Structures are given as structure tokens and as C-alpha cells.
Amino acid sequence: MTIATWVLAHQGGWDEMLLVGAPVVLLVLLLRLANSRAAARQDDDTDAEHR
């Protein structure tokens, strides 16, 4: 049995949760980063208009 086969074998469900959960968590983190950057840029633009 190869290592890849052993790792991808059924492990009671936790491995399937990682296969789904990891990309979801990554997507949430990237969206939060994008939103914070967009908010910061909008605040900078608003401050520049008031000068």
C-alpha cells in the first residue's frame, strides 16, 4: 500500500471534512482580506475628497 493510498483511504470522515472545509476556510479568509482592503481604499478615497 502506498502512502497516497493510505492517506486517501477512508479515515472516519475527518479527511472528507478537510477536503471540503479547507477550501471554504481559505475562501472566507480571502474574502475578508478583500473586503478589508476595499474598505481601506474607500476610506482613503473619502478622506481625499474632503481635503
Summary of the structure (lengths in Angstrom):
residues: 51
radius of gyration: 20.8
end to end distance: 68.4
largest distance: 68.4
contacts: 87
relative contact order: 0.07
helix: 82%
strand: 0%
